[in-house]
Amino acid sequence: MLKGSGRSIPGIHLRDALDLVNKRLPGAIVRFGGHAMAAGLTLKPDSLTAFRETLDEVVRTSVDRSIFERVILTDGGLAPDEITEQLIEQINQQIWGQGFDAPIFANEFTVLRQ
């Protein structure tokens, strides 16, 4: 048996994609589980090629292609008087992670010294 796990990106529900593959290739996947952003599975070794092809087809046909476009979202710019050590300390004290991204400011800076 082959065992694997995967992580996804926003816009691709990995568990649902595996469910569709399982329905299109009955018996190939021994078991699977997970959620939108991560999943695991056990696969019959002789089904690997068909699994890859079917998963690729499921993603190509069910996902909005725009999710693959590189987009950088920002929190806008800061006025010079807003850029302070206090602001930097406040930002650094926060907990950031999935769904709670650290702010990205869109300013141009000149490095005076390093």
N, CA, C and O atoms as a GROMACS GRO file, in nm:
protein
  456
    1MET      N    1   0.083  -0.119   0.000
    1MET     CA    2   0.000   0.000   0.000
    1MET      C    3   0.088   0.125   0.000
    1MET      O    4   0.197   0.126   0.057
    2LEU      N    5   0.039   0.228  -0.064
    2LEU     CA    6   0.105   0.358  -0.064
    2LEU      C    7   0.029   0.450   0.030
    2LEU      O    8  -0.094   0.452   0.029
    3LYS      N    9   0.102   0.524   0.108
    3LYS     CA   10   0.039   0.621   0.198
    3LYS      C   11   0.093   0.758   0.166
    3LYS      O   12   0.211   0.774   0.135
    4GLY      N   13   0.006   0.856   0.173
    4GLY     CA   14   0.050   0.992   0.144
    4GLY      C   15  -0.036   1.094   0.215
    4GLY      O   16  -0.144   1.064   0.267
    5SER      N   17   0.015   1.214   0.216
    5SER     CA   18  -0.061   1.325   0.272
    5SER      C   19  -0.035   1.447   0.186
    5SER      O   20   0.063   1.453   0.112
    6GLY      N   21  -0.124   1.542   0.196
    6GLY     CA   22  -0.108   1.662   0.115
    6GLY      C   23  -0.160   1.785   0.185
    6GLY      O   24  -0.243   1.778   0.276
    7ARG      N   25  -0.110   1.896   0.141
    7ARG     CA   26  -0.156   2.027   0.184
    7ARG      C   27  -0.213   2.096   0.062
    7ARG      O   28  -0.172   2.069  -0.051
    8SER      N   29  -0.308   2.184   0.084
    8SER     CA   30  -0.372   2.251  -0.027
    8SER      C   31  -0.348   2.400  -0.022
    8SER      O   32  -0.272   2.450   0.061
    9ILE      N   33  -0.412   2.468  -0.113
    9ILE     CA   34  -0.410   2.614  -0.118
    9ILE      C   35  -0.554   2.662  -0.117
    9ILE      O   36  -0.645   2.585  -0.150
   10PRO      N   37  -0.578   2.787  -0.078
   10PRO     CA   38  -0.716   2.837  -0.083
   10PRO      C   39  -0.775   2.820  -0.222
   10PRO      O   40  -0.711   2.851  -0.323
   11GLY      N   41  -0.896   2.769  -0.227
   11GLY     CA   42  -0.964   2.748  -0.354
   11GLY      C   43  -0.967   2.603  -0.399
   11GLY      O   44  -1.042   2.568  -0.490
   12ILE      N   45  -0.886   2.518  -0.336
   12ILE     CA   46  -0.888   2.375  -0.367
   12ILE      C   47  -0.916   2.301  -0.237
   12ILE      O   48  -0.832   2.295  -0.147
   13HIS      N   49  -1.036   2.245  -0.227
   13HIS     CA   50  -1.076   2.168  -0.109
   13HIS      C   51  -1.021   2.027  -0.127
   13HIS      O   52  -1.078   1.947  -0.201
   14LEU      N   53  -0.911   1.997  -0.061
   14LEU     CA   54  -0.839   1.873  -0.086
   14LEU      C   55  -0.921   1.749  -0.054
   14LEU      O   56  -0.919   1.653  -0.131
   15ARG      N   57  -0.992   1.748   0.057
   15ARG     CA   58  -1.072   1.630   0.091
   15ARG      C   59  -1.180   1.606  -0.012
   15ARG      O   60  -1.204   1.491  -0.051
   16ASP      N   61  -1.248   1.713  -0.056
   16ASP     CA   62  -1.352   1.698  -0.158
   16ASP      C   63  -1.293   1.650  -0.291
   16ASP      O   64  -1.357   1.573  -0.362
   17ALA      N   65  -1.173   1.697  -0.324
   17ALA     CA   66  -1.108   1.651  -0.447
   17ALA      C   67  -1.079   1.501  -0.439
   17ALA      O   68  -1.101   1.428  -0.535
   18LEU      N   69  -1.030   1.456  -0.324
   18LEU     CA   70  -1.006   1.312  -0.306
   18LEU      C   71  -1.136   1.233  -0.312
   18LEU      O   72  -1.137   1.120  -0.362
   19ASP      N   73  -1.243   1.289  -0.261
   19ASP     CA   74  -1.373   1.222  -0.267
   19ASP      C   75  -1.416   1.202  -0.413
   19ASP      O   76  -1.466   1.096  -0.449
   20LEU      N   77  -1.396   1.304  -0.497
   20LEU     CA   78  -1.430   1.291  -0.639
   20LEU      C   79  -1.341   1.186  -0.707
   20LEU      O   80  -1.390   1.107  -0.788
   21VAL      N   81  -1.213   1.186  -0.675
   21VAL     CA   82  -1.123   1.084  -0.731
   21VAL      C   83  -1.170   0.946  -0.689
   21VAL      O   84  -1.173   0.854  -0.770
   22ASN      N   85  -1.206   0.930  -0.564
   22ASN     CA   86  -1.253   0.802  -0.511
   22ASN      C   87  -1.378   0.754  -0.586
   22ASN      O   88  -1.392   0.635  -0.612
   23LYS      N   89  -1.467   0.846  -0.619
   23LYS     CA   90  -1.589   0.810  -0.692
   23LYS      C   91  -1.559   0.773  -0.837
   23LYS      O   92  -1.627   0.688  -0.895
   24ARG      N   93  -1.459   0.838  -0.896
   24ARG     CA   94  -1.424   0.810  -1.036
   24ARG      C   95  -1.334   0.687  -1.052
   24ARG      O   96  -1.331   0.626  -1.158
   25LEU      N   97  -1.263   0.652  -0.947
   25LEU     CA   98  -1.174   0.534  -0.948
   25LEU      C   99  -1.210   0.441  -0.832
   25LEU      O  100  -1.131   0.427  -0.739
   26PRO      N  101  -1.325   0.378  -0.838
   26PRO     CA  102  -1.366   0.292  -0.726
   26PRO      C  103  -1.260   0.184  -0.697
   26PRO      O  104  -1.213   0.115  -0.787
   27GLY      N  105  -1.225   0.171  -0.569
   27GLY     CA  106  -1.131   0.069  -0.526
   27GLY      C  107  -0.985   0.110  -0.529
   27GLY      O  108  -0.901   0.040  -0.472
   28ALA      N  109  -0.952   0.220  -0.594
   28ALA     CA  110  -0.812   0.263  -0.601
   28ALA      C  111  -0.763   0.317  -0.467
   28ALA      O  112  -0.653   0.286  -0.422
   29ILE      N  113  -0.847   0.398  -0.405
   29ILE     CA  114  -0.814   0.455  -0.274
   29ILE      C  115  -0.870   0.363  -0.167
   29ILE      O  116  -0.991   0.336  -0.164
   30VAL      N  117  -0.784   0.314  -0.081
   30VAL     CA  118  -0.827   0.225   0.027
   30VAL      C  119  -0.902   0.304   0.132
   30VAL      O  120  -1.009   0.264   0.179
   31ARG      N  121  -0.844   0.419   0.170
   31ARG     CA  122  -0.912   0.509   0.264
   31ARG      C  123  -0.850   0.647   0.251
   31ARG      O  124  -0.736   0.664   0.207
   32PHE      N  125  -0.929   0.747   0.291
   32PHE     CA  126  -0.879   0.885   0.288
   32PHE      C  127  -0.958   0.966   0.389
   32PHE      O  128  -1.065   0.924   0.433
   33GLY      N  129  -0.906   1.080   0.424
   33GLY     CA  130  -0.974   1.170   0.515
   33GLY      C  131  -0.900   1.301   0.520
   33GLY      O  132  -0.788   1.314   0.471
   34GLY      N  133  -0.964   1.397   0.580
   34GLY     CA  134  -0.900   1.527   0.594
   34GLY      C  135  -1.001   1.639   0.593
   34GLY      O  136  -1.115   1.623   0.636
   35HIS      N  137  -0.956   1.752   0.545
   35HIS     CA  138  -1.041   1.871   0.538
   35HIS      C  139  -0.995   1.955   0.420
   35HIS      O  140  -0.918   1.908   0.336
   36ALA      N  141  -1.042   2.077   0.412
   36ALA     CA  142  -1.016   2.162   0.296
   36ALA      C  143  -0.867   2.181   0.269
   36ALA      O  144  -0.824   2.179   0.154
   37MET      N  145  -0.788   2.199   0.373
   37MET     CA  146  -0.648   2.238   0.354
   37MET      C  147  -0.546   2.125   0.371
   37MET      O  148  -0.428   2.145   0.345
   38ALA      N  149  -0.589   2.008   0.415
   38ALA     CA  150  -0.495   1.897   0.431
   38ALA      C  151  -0.571   1.765   0.429
   38ALA      O  152  -0.687   1.757   0.470
   39ALA      N  153  -0.504   1.662   0.380
   39ALA     CA  154  -0.568   1.531   0.374
   39ALA      C  155  -0.461   1.423   0.369
   39ALA      O  156  -0.344   1.448   0.339
   40GLY      N  157  -0.505   1.302   0.400
   40GLY     CA  158  -0.418   1.186   0.391
   40GLY      C  159  -0.492   1.073   0.322
   40GLY      O  160  -0.615   1.071   0.319
   41LEU      N  161  -0.416   0.978   0.266
   41LEU     CA  162  -0.482   0.867   0.199
   41LEU      C  163  -0.392   0.744   0.196
   41LEU      O  164  -0.270   0.753   0.212
   42THR      N  165  -0.456   0.630   0.175
   42THR     CA  166  -0.389   0.505   0.147
   42THR      C  167  -0.437   0.462   0.009
   42THR      O  168  -0.557   0.459  -0.018
   43LEU      N  169  -0.341   0.428  -0.077
   43LEU     CA  170  -0.370   0.401  -0.218
   43LEU      C  171  -0.310   0.267  -0.258
   43LEU      O  172  -0.202   0.230  -0.212
   44LYS      N  173  -0.381   0.193  -0.344
   44LYS     CA  174  -0.326   0.069  -0.397
   44LYS      C  175  -0.212   0.105  -0.493
   44LYS      O  176  -0.228   0.194  -0.576
   45PRO      N  177  -0.098   0.037  -0.482
   45PRO     CA  178   0.019   0.072  -0.565
   45PRO      C  179  -0.008   0.072  -0.715
   45PRO      O  180   0.044   0.157  -0.787
   46ASP      N  181  -0.088  -0.022  -0.762
   46ASP     CA  182  -0.113  -0.028  -0.907
   46ASP      C  183  -0.208   0.081  -0.956
   46ASP      O  184  -0.237   0.089  -1.075
   47SER      N  185  -0.257   0.164  -0.866
   47SER     CA  186  -0.349   0.272  -0.902
   47SER      C  187  -0.282   0.409  -0.906
   47SER      O  188  -0.349   0.509  -0.932
   48LEU      N  189  -0.152   0.414  -0.881
   48LEU     CA  190  -0.085   0.544  -0.869
   48LEU      C  191  -0.098   0.630  -0.995
   48LEU      O  192  -0.132   0.748  -0.985
   49THR      N  193  -0.072   0.574  -1.111
   49THR     CA  194  -0.078   0.653  -1.235
   49THR      C  195  -0.220   0.704  -1.259
   49THR      O  196  -0.239   0.821  -1.290
   50ALA      N  197  -0.318   0.616  -1.246
   50ALA     CA  198  -0.457   0.658  -1.267
   50ALA      C  199  -0.499   0.761  -1.163
   50ALA      O  200  -0.573   0.854  -1.194
   51PHE      N  201  -0.451   0.745  -1.039
   51PHE     CA  202  -0.482   0.842  -0.933
   51PHE      C  203  -0.428   0.979  -0.970
   51PHE      O  204  -0.500   1.079  -0.962
   52ARG      N  205  -0.302   0.985  -1.011
   52ARG     CA  206  -0.241   1.114  -1.049
   52ARG      C  207  -0.320   1.181  -1.161
   52ARG      O  208  -0.352   1.299  -1.154
   53GLU      N  209  -0.351   1.104  -1.264
   53GLU     CA  210  -0.423   1.159  -1.379
   53GLU      C  211  -0.562   1.208  -1.339
   53GLU      O  212  -0.606   1.314  -1.383
   54THR      N  213  -0.630   1.130  -1.257
   54THR     CA  214  -0.766   1.166  -1.217
   54THR      C  215  -0.766   1.286  -1.123
   54THR      O  216  -0.850   1.374  -1.137
   55LEU      N  217  -0.674   1.290  -1.029
   55LEU     CA  218  -0.666   1.407  -0.940
   55LEU      C  219  -0.636   1.533  -1.021
   55LEU      O  220  -0.695   1.638  -0.996
   56ASP      N  221  -0.545   1.522  -1.117
   56ASP     CA  222  -0.514   1.637  -1.202
   56ASP      C  223  -0.638   1.683  -1.277
   56ASP      O  224  -0.665   1.803  -1.286
   57GLU      N  225  -0.714   1.590  -1.331
   57GLU     CA  226  -0.836   1.623  -1.404
   57GLU      C  227  -0.940   1.688  -1.312
   57GLU      O  228  -1.004   1.786  -1.350
   58VAL      N  229  -0.957   1.633  -1.192
   58VAL     CA  230  -1.052   1.689  -1.096
   58VAL      C  231  -1.018   1.834  -1.064
   58VAL      O  232  -1.105   1.920  -1.064
   59VAL      N  233  -0.891   1.860  -1.038
   59VAL     CA  234  -0.851   1.997  -1.004
   59VAL      C  235  -0.868   2.089  -1.125
   59VAL      O  236  -0.920   2.199  -1.112
   60ARG      N  237  -0.823   2.043  -1.244
   60ARG     CA  238  -0.834   2.128  -1.364
   60ARG      C  239  -0.978   2.163  -1.398
   60ARG      O  240  -1.005   2.275  -1.442
   61THR      N  241  -1.070   2.071  -1.377
   61THR     CA  242  -1.208   2.094  -1.419
   61THR      C  243  -1.297   2.154  -1.312
   61THR      O  244  -1.408   2.199  -1.342
   62SER      N  245  -1.252   2.156  -1.188
   62SER     CA  246  -1.342   2.204  -1.082
   62SER      C  247  -1.293   2.328  -1.010
   62SER      O  248  -1.358   2.375  -0.916
   63VAL      N  249  -1.179   2.382  -1.052
   63VAL     CA  250  -1.120   2.494  -0.981
   63VAL      C  251  -1.117   2.617  -1.071
   63VAL      O  252  -1.088   2.607  -1.190
   64ASP      N  253  -1.147   2.731  -1.014
   64ASP     CA  254  -1.136   2.857  -1.085
   64ASP      C  255  -0.988   2.885  -1.110
   64ASP      O  256  -0.911   2.900  -1.014
   65ARG      N  257  -0.947   2.894  -1.236
   65ARG     CA  258  -0.805   2.911  -1.271
   65ARG      C  259  -0.745   3.038  -1.211
   65ARG      O  260  -0.623   3.048  -1.198
   66SER      N  261  -0.829   3.134  -1.176
   66SER     CA  262  -0.775   3.260  -1.122
   66SER      C  263  -0.703   3.240  -0.989
   66SER      O  264  -0.625   3.326  -0.948
   67ILE      N  265  -0.727   3.127  -0.920
   67ILE     CA  266  -0.658   3.106  -0.793
   67ILE      C  267  -0.508   3.086  -0.812
   67ILE      O  268  -0.431   3.098  -0.717
   68PHE      N  269  -0.467   3.057  -0.936
   68PHE     CA  270  -0.325   3.037  -0.963
   68PHE      C  271  -0.254   3.166  -1.003
   68PHE      O  272  -0.132   3.166  -1.021
   69GLU      N  273  -0.329   3.274  -1.018
   69GLU     CA  274  -0.268   3.402  -1.052
   69GLU      C  275  -0.204   3.460  -0.926
   69GLU      O  276  -0.263   3.456  -0.818
   70ARG      N  277  -0.085   3.513  -0.942
   70ARG     CA  278  -0.014   3.570  -0.826
   70ARG      C  279  -0.074   3.707  -0.796
   70ARG      O  280  -0.070   3.798  -0.880
   71VAL      N  281  -0.127   3.720  -0.678
   71VAL     CA  282  -0.186   3.846  -0.633
   71VAL      C  283  -0.125   3.880  -0.497
   71VAL      O  284  -0.116   3.795  -0.409
   72ILE      N  285  -0.083   4.003  -0.483
   72ILE     CA  286  -0.030   4.048  -0.354
   72ILE      C  287  -0.128   4.149  -0.296
   72ILE      O  288  -0.147   4.258  -0.351
   73LEU      N  289  -0.190   4.112  -0.187
   73LEU     CA  290  -0.283   4.201  -0.119
   73LEU      C  291  -0.206   4.280  -0.014
   73LEU      O  292  -0.123   4.224   0.058
   74THR      N  293  -0.232   4.409  -0.007
   74THR     CA  294  -0.162   4.491   0.092
   74THR      C  295  -0.263   4.563   0.180
   74THR      O  296  -0.383   4.568   0.152
   75ASP      N  297  -0.211   4.617   0.286
   75ASP     CA  298  -0.292   4.699   0.377
   75ASP      C  299  -0.278   4.847   0.343
   75ASP      O  300  -0.316   4.933   0.422
   76GLY      N  301  -0.225   4.875   0.226
   76GLY     CA  302  -0.208   5.014   0.183
   76GLY      C  303  -0.076   5.070   0.234
   76GLY      O  304   0.009   4.998   0.285
   77GLY      N  305  -0.063   5.199   0.219
   77GLY     CA  306   0.060   5.265   0.260
   77GLY      C  307   0.047   5.331   0.396
   77GLY      O  308  -0.063   5.347   0.449
   78LEU      N  309   0.159   5.368   0.450
   78LEU     CA  310   0.164   5.441   0.576
   78LEU      C  311   0.224   5.578   0.550
   78LEU      O  312   0.318   5.593   0.472
   79ALA      N  313   0.169   5.677   0.616
   79ALA     CA  314   0.228   5.811   0.610
   79ALA      C  315   0.359   5.807   0.689
   79ALA      O  316   0.371   5.729   0.783
   80PRO      N  317   0.456   5.890   0.653
   80PRO     CA  318   0.585   5.888   0.724
   80PRO      C  319   0.572   5.899   0.875
   80PRO      O  320   0.648   5.835   0.948
   81ASP      N  321   0.477   5.979   0.924
   81ASP     CA  322   0.465   5.994   1.069
   81ASP      C  323   0.399   5.873   1.136
   81ASP      O  324   0.398   5.864   1.259
   82GLU      N  325   0.345   5.781   1.057
   82GLU     CA  326   0.286   5.659   1.113
   82GLU      C  327   0.390   5.547   1.131
   82GLU      O  328   0.365   5.451   1.203
   83ILE      N  329   0.503   5.561   1.067
   83ILE     CA  330   0.607   5.459   1.074
   83ILE      C  331   0.694   5.489   1.196
   83ILE      O  332   0.787   5.569   1.190
   84THR      N  333   0.662   5.422   1.305
   84THR     CA  334   0.731   5.447   1.432
   84THR      C  335   0.780   5.316   1.492
   84THR      O  336   0.735   5.208   1.454
   85GLU      N  337   0.873   5.327   1.585
   85GLU     CA  338   0.920   5.208   1.657
   85GLU      C  339   0.805   5.145   1.735
   85GLU      O  340   0.798   5.022   1.747
   86GLN      N  341   0.715   5.228   1.787
   86GLN     CA  342   0.600   5.175   1.863
   86GLN      C  343   0.513   5.088   1.772
   86GLN      O  344   0.469   4.981   1.814
   87LEU      N  345   0.488   5.133   1.649
   87LEU     CA  346   0.408   5.054   1.556
   87LEU      C  347   0.478   4.921   1.527
   87LEU      O  348   0.414   4.815   1.527
   88ILE      N  349   0.606   4.925   1.502
   88ILE     CA  350   0.682   4.803   1.473
   88ILE      C  351   0.674   4.707   1.592
   88ILE      O  352   0.655   4.587   1.573
   89GLU      N  353   0.689   4.758   1.713
   89GLU     CA  354   0.679   4.673   1.832
   89GLU      C  355   0.540   4.612   1.845
   89GLU      O  356   0.527   4.494   1.878
   90GLN      N  357   0.436   4.692   1.819
   90GLN     CA  358   0.299   4.640   1.826
   90GLN      C  359   0.277   4.529   1.724
   90GLN      O  360   0.215   4.427   1.755
   91ILE      N  361   0.326   4.549   1.604
   91ILE     CA  362   0.311   4.446   1.500
   91ILE      C  363   0.387   4.320   1.539
   91ILE      O  364   0.336   4.209   1.524
   92ASN      N  365   0.508   4.336   1.590
   92ASN     CA  366   0.590   4.220   1.627
   92ASN      C  367   0.534   4.144   1.747
   92ASN      O  368   0.567   4.026   1.765
   93GLN      N  369   0.450   4.206   1.828
   93GLN     CA  370   0.393   4.139   1.946
   93GLN      C  371   0.267   4.060   1.912
   93GLN      O  372   0.217   3.984   1.996
   94GLN      N  373   0.216   4.075   1.793
   94GLN     CA  374   0.094   4.004   1.755
   94GLN      C  375   0.128   3.862   1.711
   94GLN      O  376   0.242   3.830   1.679
   95ILE      N  377   0.026   3.778   1.711
   95ILE     CA  378   0.041   3.640   1.665
   95ILE      C  379  -0.022   3.634   1.526
   95ILE      O  380  -0.140   3.663   1.509
   96TRP      N  381   0.058   3.596   1.428
   96TRP     CA  382   0.011   3.588   1.290
   96TRP      C  383   0.014   3.444   1.244
   96TRP      O  384   0.095   3.364   1.292
   97GLY      N  385  -0.073   3.410   1.154
   97GLY     CA  386  -0.078   3.274   1.099
   97GLY      C  387  -0.185   3.266   0.994
   97GLY      O  388  -0.234   3.368   0.945
   98GLN      N  389  -0.222   3.143   0.959
   98GLN     CA  390  -0.323   3.123   0.856
   98GLN      C  391  -0.453   3.190   0.897
   98GLN      O  392  -0.508   3.162   1.004
   99GLY      N  393  -0.503   3.277   0.811
   99GLY     CA  394  -0.624   3.351   0.840
   99GLY      C  395  -0.600   3.479   0.918
   99GLY      O  396  -0.690   3.562   0.931
  100PHE      N  397  -0.480   3.495   0.969
  100PHE     CA  398  -0.441   3.614   1.044
  100PHE      C  399  -0.303   3.659   0.995
  100PHE      O  400  -0.205   3.657   1.068
  101ASP      N  401  -0.300   3.700   0.868
  101ASP     CA  402  -0.173   3.739   0.807
  101ASP      C  403  -0.119   3.868   0.867
  101ASP      O  404  -0.195   3.959   0.901
  102ALA      N  405   0.011   3.873   0.878
  102ALA     CA  406   0.077   3.996   0.922
  102ALA      C  407   0.051   4.104   0.817
  102ALA      O  408   0.039   4.074   0.698
  103PRO      N  409   0.042   4.229   0.859
  103PRO     CA  410   0.015   4.336   0.762
  103PRO      C  411   0.130   4.352   0.662
  103PRO      O  412   0.247   4.332   0.694
  104ILE      N  413   0.092   4.388   0.541
  104ILE     CA  414   0.188   4.418   0.436
  104ILE      C  415   0.160   4.561   0.391
  104ILE      O  416   0.052   4.590   0.339
  105PHE      N  417   0.255   4.648   0.412
  105PHE     CA  418   0.236   4.788   0.376
  105PHE      C  419   0.302   4.816   0.242
  105PHE      O  420   0.411   4.765   0.213
  106ALA      N  421   0.237   4.896   0.161
  106ALA     CA  422   0.283   4.926   0.026
  106ALA      C  423   0.346   5.065   0.022
  106ALA      O  424   0.283   5.161  -0.022
  107ASN      N  425   0.467   5.074   0.068
  107ASN     CA  426   0.541   5.199   0.066
  107ASN      C  427   0.672   5.178  -0.009
  107ASN      O  428   0.717   5.065  -0.027
  108GLU      N  429   0.731   5.287  -0.052
  108GLU     CA  430   0.867   5.282  -0.106
  108GLU      C  431   0.959   5.341   0.000
  108GLU      O  432   0.929   5.444   0.060
  109PHE      N  433   1.070   5.273   0.022
  109PHE     CA  434   1.162   5.315   0.127
  109PHE      C  435   1.301   5.336   0.068
  109PHE      O  436   1.339   5.274  -0.030
  110THR      N  437   1.373   5.424   0.130
  110THR     CA  438   1.514   5.446   0.098
  110THR      C  439   1.595   5.399   0.217
  110THR      O  440   1.575   5.445   0.330
  111VAL      N  441   1.687   5.306   0.192
  111VAL     CA  442   1.773   5.256   0.299
  111VAL      C  443   1.885   5.357   0.318
  111VAL      O  444   1.966   5.379   0.228
  112LEU      N  445   1.890   5.417   0.435
  112LEU     CA  446   1.991   5.518   0.464
  112LEU      C  447   2.122   5.456   0.508
  112LEU      O  448   2.230   5.506   0.475
  113ARG      N  449   2.113   5.346   0.582
  113ARG     CA  450   2.234   5.275   0.625
  113ARG      C  451   2.194   5.134   0.670
  113ARG      O  452   2.078   5.107   0.701
  114GLN      N  453   2.293   5.047   0.671
  114GLN     CA  454   2.268   4.909   0.713
  114GLN      C  455   2.361   4.872   0.826
  114GLN      O  456   2.356   4.759   0.875
   0.00000   0.00000   0.00000
